[in-house]
Amino acid sequence: MNRLTTQDRARILTVLSEGVGINAACRMNGASKNTVLKLLADVGDACSLYQHRVMRNLQCMQLQVDEIWSFVGMKPKNAPEGLEGGWVGDCYTFTAIDPVTKLMPCWLVGHRTTECTDIFMADLSKRLAQRVQLTSDGMQGYPAAVARHFGSNVDYTVLNKSYEGSPSVVEAKRRYSPALCTGATKNVVCGAPATDKISTAHVERANLTMRMGMRRFTRLTKSLSKKFENHMHAVSFYFMVYNFVNVHGTVKTTPAIAAGVTADRWTMEDIVEMTDTMRVSN
């Protein structure tokens, strides 16, 4: 790893940020698999710590939250007895987005449970500087978690979508092809939200971008995450690139600049240098 220059590491990260798998990144850059995975681990840790520190006192006025499915190691039905429900099988990433600036202020990699929902809402609530209009899907854990961590200082709505078929059929279709949406209802849980802003369209679109931007999220592929730690590193790096490097077509700049988190657009070399700085300081 020490033999790689900043430019070499930036080149590898650029390839990974474009949705290329680990093995393909190795072939394209002439690097070993261990080298690329070690780089991703170092960068992922640094990106997670950096964003955890700077995503504070955010001036967001609207937020949408959702979950995106993936799996680690193998699907639950193929997991050996005793491994089901651990960090093998289904894995959900909770995401949030400001539909105005396109900033994604925080995320959580875990299971689709009330416990993970509560942790995610606790983290999100601490990053905001003012009252926000929040919209979630109909997952049962959200209302209690929002009430616990936002209290009355939120305009909270739930967008319930109805799909054709039984819940199990809907979940299976949601993973591989879109289930037919037969309707949607907007339920005001607390506060006085603007009804024309009740939507989860932006976060669902952001999750599609996320699935396209990481090879390990692509369905029906062998490029899945083999280890939970690598999965988290890849997600942290993805959000760093999304928030600080890539220019969003709607806001004409990076989400971090649009939200006032930073004044300048980052490059891959900046991420490498930030990683080196944080490794030295730790």
C-alpha positions as CSV (number, residue, x, y, z in Angstrom):
1,M,0.0,0.0,0.0
2,N,2.8,2.4,0.8
3,R,4.2,2.0,-2.7
4,L,1.0,3.5,-4.3
5,T,1.2,7.2,-5.1
6,T,-1.7,9.6,-4.4
7,Q,-2.5,9.5,-8.1
8,D,-2.5,5.7,-8.2
9,R,-4.9,5.5,-5.3
10,A,-7.1,8.2,-6.8
11,R,-7.2,6.3,-10.0
12,I,-8.4,3.1,-8.2
13,L,-11.0,5.0,-6.3
14,T,-12.3,6.7,-9.5
15,V,-12.8,3.3,-11.0
16,L,-14.6,2.0,-7.9
17,S,-16.8,5.1,-7.8
18,E,-18.1,4.3,-11.3
19,G,-19.7,1.0,-10.2
20,V,-16.8,-1.3,-11.2
21,G,-16.3,-4.4,-9.1
22,I,-13.2,-5.1,-7.0
23,N,-11.7,-7.8,-9.4
24,A,-12.3,-5.5,-12.4
25,A,-10.6,-2.6,-10.6
26,C,-7.6,-4.8,-9.9
27,R,-7.3,-5.7,-13.6
28,M,-7.7,-2.2,-14.8
29,N,-5.1,-0.7,-12.4
30,G,-2.7,-3.6,-12.2
31,A,-3.1,-3.8,-8.4
32,S,-3.6,-6.9,-6.2
33,K,-7.0,-7.6,-4.6
34,N,-5.6,-7.2,-1.1
35,T,-4.2,-3.8,-2.1
36,V,-7.6,-2.6,-3.4
37,L,-9.5,-3.9,-0.4
38,K,-7.1,-2.4,2.0
39,L,-7.4,0.9,0.2
40,L,-11.2,0.7,0.3
41,A,-11.1,-0.1,4.0
42,D,-8.8,2.8,4.8
43,V,-10.8,5.3,2.7
44,G,-14.2,3.9,3.9
45,D,-13.2,4.4,7.6
46,A,-11.9,7.9,6.9
47,C,-15.0,8.9,4.9
48,S,-17.3,7.7,7.6
49,L,-15.5,9.6,10.3
50,Y,-15.2,12.7,8.3
51,Q,-18.9,12.9,7.3
52,H,-19.9,12.0,10.8
53,R,-18.0,15.1,12.0
54,V,-19.0,17.6,9.4
55,M,-22.7,16.7,8.8
56,R,-23.8,18.9,11.8
57,N,-26.1,21.9,12.2
58,L,-27.6,21.3,8.8
59,Q,-30.1,23.8,7.5
60,C,-32.3,21.2,5.8
61,M,-36.0,22.1,5.7
62,Q,-37.2,18.9,4.0
63,L,-36.1,15.3,4.3
64,Q,-37.2,12.0,2.9
65,V,-36.1,8.6,4.3
66,D,-36.1,5.1,2.9
67,E,-34.3,1.7,2.9
68,I,-32.5,-0.1,0.1
69,W,-32.0,-3.8,0.1
70,S,-28.9,-5.8,-0.6
71,F,-27.3,-8.9,0.9
72,V,-23.9,-10.0,2.3
73,G,-22.2,-13.3,1.8
74,M,-25.3,-15.2,0.6
75,K,-29.0,-15.0,0.6
76,P,-30.7,-16.1,3.9
77,K,-32.2,-19.2,2.4
78,N,-28.6,-20.4,1.6
79,A,-27.1,-19.5,5.0
80,P,-25.9,-22.4,7.2
81,E,-28.0,-23.0,10.3
82,G,-27.1,-20.5,13.0
83,L,-26.0,-17.8,10.7
84,E,-29.4,-16.5,9.6
85,G,-30.1,-13.0,11.0
86,G,-26.5,-12.2,11.7
87,W,-24.3,-10.4,9.2
88,V,-24.9,-12.9,6.5
89,G,-28.0,-12.6,4.3
90,D,-30.3,-9.6,4.0
91,C,-28.8,-6.2,4.6
92,Y,-30.6,-2.9,4.4
93,T,-29.1,0.6,4.1
94,F,-31.3,3.4,5.6
95,T,-30.8,6.6,3.7
96,A,-32.0,10.2,4.0
97,I,-32.0,13.0,1.4
98,D,-32.8,16.7,1.3
99,P,-34.8,17.1,-1.9
100,V,-33.7,20.7,-2.3
101,T,-29.9,20.5,-2.0
102,K,-29.8,16.7,-2.7
103,L,-27.5,16.2,0.3
104,M,-27.7,12.8,1.9
105,P,-26.7,13.7,5.5
106,C,-26.6,10.2,7.1
107,W,-27.1,6.5,6.6
108,L,-27.2,3.3,8.5
109,V,-26.2,-0.2,7.4
110,G,-28.1,-2.9,9.3
111,H,-31.4,-4.9,9.3
112,R,-34.9,-3.7,8.6
113,T,-35.9,-3.7,12.2
114,T,-37.3,-1.3,14.7
115,E,-34.0,-1.2,16.6
116,C,-32.0,0.0,13.5
117,T,-34.8,2.4,12.6
118,D,-34.5,3.9,16.0
119,I,-30.7,4.3,15.8
120,F,-31.1,5.9,12.3
121,M,-33.7,8.4,13.5
122,A,-31.6,9.3,16.6
123,D,-28.6,10.0,14.4
124,L,-30.6,12.0,11.9
125,S,-32.3,14.2,14.5
126,K,-29.0,15.3,16.0
127,R,-27.7,16.7,12.7
128,L,-30.4,19.2,12.0
129,A,-30.4,22.9,13.0
130,Q,-34.1,23.6,12.6
131,R,-37.6,22.1,12.3
132,V,-37.9,19.9,9.2
133,Q,-40.6,18.3,7.2
134,L,-40.0,14.6,7.2
135,T,-41.6,11.9,5.0
136,S,-41.1,8.1,5.3
137,D,-42.6,5.1,3.8
138,G,-45.1,2.9,5.8
139,M,-42.5,0.8,7.7
140,Q,-43.9,0.3,11.2
141,G,-40.8,1.4,13.1
142,Y,-40.7,5.0,11.8
143,P,-43.5,6.7,13.7
144,A,-42.3,5.6,17.2
145,A,-38.7,6.4,16.3
146,V,-39.6,9.9,15.0
147,A,-41.7,10.7,18.1
148,R,-38.9,9.5,20.4
149,H,-36.1,11.6,18.8
150,F,-37.8,14.5,17.1
151,G,-40.6,15.0,19.6
152,S,-43.0,17.8,18.4
153,N,-40.3,19.6,16.5
154,V,-41.1,18.0,13.2
155,D,-43.7,18.0,10.5
156,Y,-43.9,14.2,9.9
157,T,-45.9,12.4,7.2
158,V,-46.1,8.8,6.1
159,L,-46.6,7.9,2.5
160,N,-48.3,4.5,2.3
161,K,-48.1,2.8,-1.1
162,S,-50.4,-0.1,-2.1
163,Y,-49.1,-2.8,-4.4
164,E,-50.6,-5.6,-6.3
165,G,-50.2,-9.0,-4.6
166,S,-49.5,-10.3,-1.1
167,P,-46.7,-8.7,1.1
168,S,-44.3,-11.6,0.3
169,V,-44.9,-11.2,-3.5
170,V,-44.5,-7.5,-3.2
171,E,-41.2,-7.8,-1.4
172,A,-39.8,-10.3,-3.9
173,K,-40.9,-8.1,-6.9
174,R,-39.4,-5.1,-5.2
175,R,-36.0,-6.8,-5.2
176,Y,-36.0,-7.9,-8.9
177,S,-38.6,-5.9,-10.7
178,P,-41.0,-3.2,-9.7
179,A,-44.3,-4.3,-8.2
180,L,-47.4,-2.6,-9.6
181,C,-48.3,0.3,-7.4
182,T,-52.1,0.5,-7.2
183,G,-52.3,3.7,-5.1
184,A,-50.8,5.9,-2.4
185,T,-52.1,7.6,0.7
186,K,-50.6,10.6,2.5
187,N,-51.0,10.4,6.3
188,V,-50.1,13.3,8.5
189,V,-48.6,12.0,11.8
190,C,-47.7,15.3,13.5
191,G,-47.2,18.9,12.8
192,A,-48.5,20.9,9.8
193,P,-46.6,19.6,6.7
194,A,-47.1,21.1,3.3
195,T,-49.1,18.4,1.5
196,D,-47.5,19.2,-1.9
197,K,-44.1,18.3,-0.5
198,I,-45.2,14.8,0.8
199,S,-43.1,12.5,-1.3
200,T,-40.5,9.8,-1.2
201,A,-39.6,10.1,-4.9
202,H,-36.3,11.8,-4.4
203,V,-34.9,9.3,-1.9
204,E,-36.1,6.4,-4.0
205,R,-34.4,7.9,-7.0
206,A,-31.2,8.4,-4.9
207,N,-31.4,4.8,-3.9
208,L,-31.5,3.8,-7.6
209,T,-28.4,5.9,-8.2
210,M,-26.8,4.1,-5.2
211,R,-27.6,0.7,-6.7
212,M,-26.1,1.7,-10.0
213,G,-23.0,3.3,-8.5
214,M,-21.8,0.3,-6.5
215,R,-21.2,-3.1,-8.1
216,R,-22.0,-4.9,-4.9
217,F,-25.5,-3.6,-4.9
218,T,-26.3,-4.8,-8.5
219,R,-28.9,-7.5,-8.5
220,L,-28.2,-11.0,-9.9
221,T,-24.4,-10.7,-9.9
222,K,-21.5,-12.4,-8.2
223,S,-20.0,-9.1,-7.2
224,L,-21.8,-9.1,-3.9
225,S,-20.2,-8.1,-0.6
226,K,-18.5,-11.1,1.0
227,K,-17.9,-9.4,4.3
228,F,-20.1,-6.9,6.2
229,E,-17.1,-4.6,7.0
230,N,-16.3,-4.3,3.3
231,H,-19.9,-3.5,2.6
232,M,-19.9,-0.6,5.1
233,H,-16.6,0.7,3.7
234,A,-18.0,0.8,0.2
235,V,-21.2,2.6,1.4
236,S,-19.2,5.2,3.3
237,F,-17.0,5.9,0.3
238,Y,-20.0,6.1,-2.0
239,F,-21.7,8.8,0.1
240,M,-18.4,10.8,0.3
241,V,-18.3,10.8,-3.5
242,Y,-22.0,11.5,-3.9
243,N,-22.0,14.4,-1.4
244,F,-18.6,16.0,-2.0
245,V,-17.3,15.0,-5.5
246,N,-20.0,14.5,-8.0
247,V,-22.0,17.4,-9.4
248,H,-25.7,16.9,-9.2
249,G,-27.5,18.0,-12.4
250,T,-30.4,19.6,-10.6
251,V,-28.4,21.9,-8.3
252,K,-25.5,22.4,-10.7
253,T,-22.9,21.7,-8.0
254,T,-22.1,19.1,-5.4
255,P,-24.8,18.5,-2.7
256,A,-22.3,19.4,0.1
257,I,-21.7,22.9,-1.5
258,A,-25.4,23.4,-2.1
259,A,-26.1,22.6,1.6
260,G,-23.3,24.8,2.9
261,V,-21.2,21.9,4.3
262,T,-18.2,22.9,2.2
263,A,-17.1,25.7,-0.1
264,D,-15.2,23.7,-2.6
265,R,-15.8,20.7,-4.8
266,W,-13.6,17.7,-3.7
267,T,-11.5,15.5,-6.0
268,M,-10.4,11.9,-5.5
269,E,-6.9,13.2,-4.6
270,D,-8.5,15.2,-1.8
271,I,-10.2,12.1,-0.4
272,V,-6.8,10.2,-0.5
273,E,-5.1,13.1,1.3
274,M,-7.9,13.3,3.9
275,T,-7.5,9.6,4.5
276,D,-3.8,10.0,5.0
277,T,-4.3,12.9,7.4
278,M,-6.8,11.0,9.5
279,R,-4.6,7.9,9.6
280,V,-1.7,10.0,10.9
281,S,-3.9,11.9,13.5
282,N,-5.3,8.6,14.8
